[in-house]
Amino acid sequence: MILDWIALGAVVAVLGYLFVALLRSDRAR
C-alpha cells in the first residue's frame, strides 16, 4: 500500500539524516 511507501520513505529520511549528522560530527573533530 501507499502508506507502506510513506513509512519506508520516512525511515530512510531519518536514517540518512542521522548518518549525515554523524559524518559532519566526525569531520568537525
mmCIF file of the N, C-alpha and C atoms, coordinates in Angstrom:
data_MODEL
# 
_entry.id   MODEL 
# 
loop_
_atom_site.group_PDB 
_atom_site.id 
_atom_site.type_symbol 
_atom_site.label_atom_id 
_atom_site.label_alt_id 
_atom_site.label_comp_id 
_atom_site.label_asym_id 
_atom_site.label_entity_id 
_atom_site.label_seq_id 
_atom_site.pdbx_PDB_ins_code 
_atom_site.Cartn_x 
_atom_site.Cartn_y 
_atom_site.Cartn_z 
_atom_site.occupancy 
_atom_site.B_iso_or_equiv 
_atom_site.pdbx_formal_charge 
_atom_site.auth_seq_id 
_atom_site.auth_comp_id 
_atom_site.auth_asym_id 
_atom_site.auth_atom_id 
_atom_site.pdbx_PDB_model_num 
ATOM 1  N N  . MET A 1 1  ? 0.837  -1.217 0.000  1.00 0.00 ? 1  MET A N  1 
ATOM 2  C CA . MET A 1 1  ? 0.000  0.000  0.000  1.00 0.00 ? 1  MET A CA 1 
ATOM 3  C C  . MET A 1 1  ? 0.862  1.255  0.000  1.00 0.00 ? 1  MET A C  1 
ATOM 4  N N  . ILE A 1 2  ? 0.230  2.372  -0.321 1.00 0.00 ? 2  ILE A N  1 
ATOM 5  C CA . ILE A 1 2  ? 0.957  3.646  -0.380 1.00 0.00 ? 2  ILE A CA 1 
ATOM 6  C C  . ILE A 1 2  ? 1.485  4.037  0.991  1.00 0.00 ? 2  ILE A C  1 
ATOM 7  N N  . LEU A 1 3  ? 0.763  3.669  2.043  1.00 0.00 ? 3  LEU A N  1 
ATOM 8  C CA . LEU A 1 3  ? 1.216  4.018  3.395  1.00 0.00 ? 3  LEU A CA 1 
ATOM 9  C C  . LEU A 1 3  ? 2.532  3.331  3.711  1.00 0.00 ? 3  LEU A C  1 
ATOM 10 N N  . ASP A 1 4  ? 2.719  2.129  3.165  1.00 0.00 ? 4  ASP A N  1 
ATOM 11 C CA . ASP A 1 4  ? 3.979  1.410  3.404  1.00 0.00 ? 4  ASP A CA 1 
ATOM 12 C C  . ASP A 1 4  ? 5.144  2.183  2.795  1.00 0.00 ? 4  ASP A C  1 
ATOM 13 N N  . TRP A 1 5  ? 4.931  2.736  1.593  1.00 0.00 ? 5  TRP A N  1 
ATOM 14 C CA . TRP A 1 5  ? 5.992  3.503  0.939  1.00 0.00 ? 5  TRP A CA 1 
ATOM 15 C C  . TRP A 1 5  ? 6.278  4.794  1.704  1.00 0.00 ? 5  TRP A C  1 
ATOM 16 N N  . ILE A 1 6  ? 5.227  5.401  2.252  1.00 0.00 ? 6  ILE A N  1 
ATOM 17 C CA . ILE A 1 6  ? 5.404  6.641  3.026  1.00 0.00 ? 6  ILE A CA 1 
ATOM 18 C C  . ILE A 1 6  ? 6.207  6.349  4.292  1.00 0.00 ? 6  ILE A C  1 
ATOM 19 N N  . ALA A 1 7  ? 5.866  5.248  4.961  1.00 0.00 ? 7  ALA A N  1 
ATOM 20 C CA . ALA A 1 7  ? 6.582  4.870  6.185  1.00 0.00 ? 7  ALA A CA 1 
ATOM 21 C C  . ALA A 1 7  ? 8.033  4.545  5.850  1.00 0.00 ? 7  ALA A C  1 
ATOM 22 N N  . LEU A 1 8  ? 8.249  3.823  4.753  1.00 0.00 ? 8  LEU A N  1 
ATOM 23 C CA . LEU A 1 8  ? 9.608  3.463  4.346  1.00 0.00 ? 8  LEU A CA 1 
ATOM 24 C C  . LEU A 1 8  ? 10.420 4.716  4.026  1.00 0.00 ? 8  LEU A C  1 
ATOM 25 N N  . GLY A 1 9  ? 9.807  5.648  3.326  1.00 0.00 ? 9  GLY A N  1 
ATOM 26 C CA . GLY A 1 9  ? 10.495 6.891  2.981  1.00 0.00 ? 9  GLY A CA 1 
ATOM 27 C C  . GLY A 1 9  ? 10.864 7.683  4.226  1.00 0.00 ? 9  GLY A C  1 
ATOM 28 N N  . ALA A 1 10 ? 9.969  7.683  5.218  1.00 0.00 ? 10 ALA A N  1 
ATOM 29 C CA . ALA A 1 10 ? 10.233 8.414  6.460  1.00 0.00 ? 10 ALA A CA 1 
ATOM 30 C C  . ALA A 1 10 ? 11.415 7.790  7.196  1.00 0.00 ? 10 ALA A C  1 
ATOM 31 N N  . VAL A 1 11 ? 11.449 6.461  7.242  1.00 0.00 ? 11 VAL A N  1 
ATOM 32 C CA . VAL A 1 11 ? 12.550 5.762  7.930  1.00 0.00 ? 11 VAL A CA 1 
ATOM 33 C C  . VAL A 1 11 ? 13.876 6.042  7.233  1.00 0.00 ? 11 VAL A C  1 
ATOM 34 N N  . VAL A 1 12 ? 13.872 5.963  5.903  1.00 0.00 ? 12 VAL A N  1 
ATOM 35 C CA . VAL A 1 12 ? 15.097 6.221  5.135  1.00 0.00 ? 12 VAL A CA 1 
ATOM 36 C C  . VAL A 1 12 ? 15.566 7.660  5.335  1.00 0.00 ? 12 VAL A C  1 
ATOM 37 N N  . ALA A 1 13 ? 14.622 8.598  5.377  1.00 0.00 ? 13 ALA A N  1 
ATOM 38 C CA . ALA A 1 13 ? 14.971 10.006 5.556  1.00 0.00 ? 13 ALA A CA 1 
ATOM 39 C C  . ALA A 1 13 ? 15.620 10.228 6.917  1.00 0.00 ? 13 ALA A C  1 
ATOM 40 N N  . VAL A 1 14 ? 15.055 9.604  7.958  1.00 0.00 ? 14 VAL A N  1 
ATOM 41 C CA . VAL A 1 14 ? 15.604 9.757  9.315  1.00 0.00 ? 14 VAL A CA 1 
ATOM 42 C C  . VAL A 1 14 ? 16.990 9.127  9.405  1.00 0.00 ? 14 VAL A C  1 
ATOM 43 N N  . LEU A 1 15 ? 17.143 7.920  8.863  1.00 0.00 ? 15 LEU A N  1 
ATOM 44 C CA . LEU A 1 15 ? 18.446 7.244  8.908  1.00 0.00 ? 15 LEU A CA 1 
ATOM 45 C C  . LEU A 1 15 ? 19.477 8.052  8.128  1.00 0.00 ? 15 LEU A C  1 
ATOM 46 N N  . GLY A 1 16 ? 19.082 8.587  6.986  1.00 0.00 ? 16 GLY A N  1 
ATOM 47 C CA . GLY A 1 16 ? 20.004 9.383  6.175  1.00 0.00 ? 16 GLY A CA 1 
ATOM 48 C C  . GLY A 1 16 ? 20.425 10.646 6.912  1.00 0.00 ? 16 GLY A C  1 
ATOM 49 N N  . TYR A 1 17 ? 19.473 11.283 7.587  1.00 0.00 ? 17 TYR A N  1 
ATOM 50 C CA . TYR A 1 17 ? 19.777 12.499 8.344  1.00 0.00 ? 17 TYR A CA 1 
ATOM 51 C C  . TYR A 1 17 ? 20.762 12.201 9.472  1.00 0.00 ? 17 TYR A C  1 
ATOM 52 N N  . LEU A 1 18 ? 20.524 11.098 10.200 1.00 0.00 ? 18 LEU A N  1 
ATOM 53 C CA . LEU A 1 18 ? 21.413 10.719 11.303 1.00 0.00 ? 18 LEU A CA 1 
ATOM 54 C C  . LEU A 1 18 ? 22.799 10.380 10.766 1.00 0.00 ? 18 LEU A C  1 
ATOM 55 N N  . PHE A 1 19 ? 22.862 9.710  9.606  1.00 0.00 ? 19 PHE A N  1 
ATOM 56 C CA . PHE A 1 19 ? 24.148 9.328  9.017  1.00 0.00 ? 19 PHE A CA 1 
ATOM 57 C C  . PHE A 1 19 ? 24.949 10.568 8.634  1.00 0.00 ? 19 PHE A C  1 
ATOM 58 N N  . VAL A 1 20 ? 24.284 11.535 8.006  1.00 0.00 ? 20 VAL A N  1 
ATOM 59 C CA . VAL A 1 20 ? 24.960 12.776 7.605  1.00 0.00 ? 20 VAL A CA 1 
ATOM 60 C C  . VAL A 1 20 ? 25.420 13.551 8.839  1.00 0.00 ? 20 VAL A C  1 
ATOM 61 N N  . ALA A 1 21 ? 24.574 13.587 9.869  1.00 0.00 ? 21 ALA A N  1 
ATOM 62 C CA . ALA A 1 21 ? 24.928 14.301 11.096 1.00 0.00 ? 21 ALA A CA 1 
ATOM 63 C C  . ALA A 1 21 ? 26.154 13.651 11.735 1.00 0.00 ? 21 ALA A C  1 
ATOM 64 N N  . LEU A 1 22 ? 26.225 12.317 11.670 1.00 0.00 ? 22 LEU A N  1 
ATOM 65 C CA . LEU A 1 22 ? 27.364 11.601 12.250 1.00 0.00 ? 22 LEU A CA 1 
ATOM 66 C C  . LEU A 1 22 ? 28.636 11.918 11.471 1.00 0.00 ? 22 LEU A C  1 
ATOM 67 N N  . LEU A 1 23 ? 28.543 11.948 10.142 1.00 0.00 ? 23 LEU A N  1 
ATOM 68 C CA . LEU A 1 23 ? 29.714 12.255 9.316  1.00 0.00 ? 23 LEU A CA 1 
ATOM 69 C C  . LEU A 1 23 ? 30.196 13.674 9.593  1.00 0.00 ? 23 LEU A C  1 
ATOM 70 N N  . ARG A 1 24 ? 29.267 14.615 9.720  1.00 0.00 ? 24 ARG A N  1 
ATOM 71 C CA . ARG A 1 24 ? 29.642 16.008 9.987  1.00 0.00 ? 24 ARG A CA 1 
ATOM 72 C C  . ARG A 1 24 ? 30.330 16.130 11.342 1.00 0.00 ? 24 ARG A C  1 
ATOM 73 N N  . SER A 1 25 ? 29.838 15.404 12.347 1.00 0.00 ? 25 SER A N  1 
ATOM 74 C CA . SER A 1 25 ? 30.429 15.479 13.685 1.00 0.00 ? 25 SER A CA 1 
ATOM 75 C C  . SER A 1 25 ? 31.830 14.874 13.660 1.00 0.00 ? 25 SER A C  1 
ATOM 76 N N  . ASP A 1 26 ? 32.019 13.815 12.850 1.00 0.00 ? 26 ASP A N  1 
ATOM 77 C CA . ASP A 1 26 ? 33.334 13.184 12.762 1.00 0.00 ? 26 ASP A CA 1 
ATOM 78 C C  . ASP A 1 26 ? 34.324 14.119 12.064 1.00 0.00 ? 26 ASP A C  1 
ATOM 79 N N  . ARG A 1 27 ? 33.868 14.823 11.025 1.00 0.00 ? 27 ARG A N  1 
ATOM 80 C CA . ARG A 1 27 ? 34.754 15.737 10.305 1.00 0.00 ? 27 ARG A CA 1 
ATOM 81 C C  . ARG A 1 27 ? 35.114 16.942 11.169 1.00 0.00 ? 27 ARG A C  1 
ATOM 82 N N  . ALA A 1 28 ? 34.209 17.341 12.055 1.00 0.00 ? 28 ALA A N  1 
ATOM 83 C CA . ALA A 1 28 ? 34.430 18.522 12.894 1.00 0.00 ? 28 ALA A CA 1 
ATOM 84 C C  . ALA A 1 28 ? 35.561 18.263 13.887 1.00 0.00 ? 28 ALA A C  1 
ATOM 85 N N  . ARG A 1 29 ? 35.686 16.999 14.314 1.00 0.00 ? 29 ARG A N  1 
ATOM 86 C CA . ARG A 1 29 ? 36.726 16.703 15.302 1.00 0.00 ? 29 ARG A CA 1 
ATOM 87 C C  . ARG A 1 29 ? 38.090 16.552 14.664 1.00 0.00 ? 29 ARG A C  1 
# 
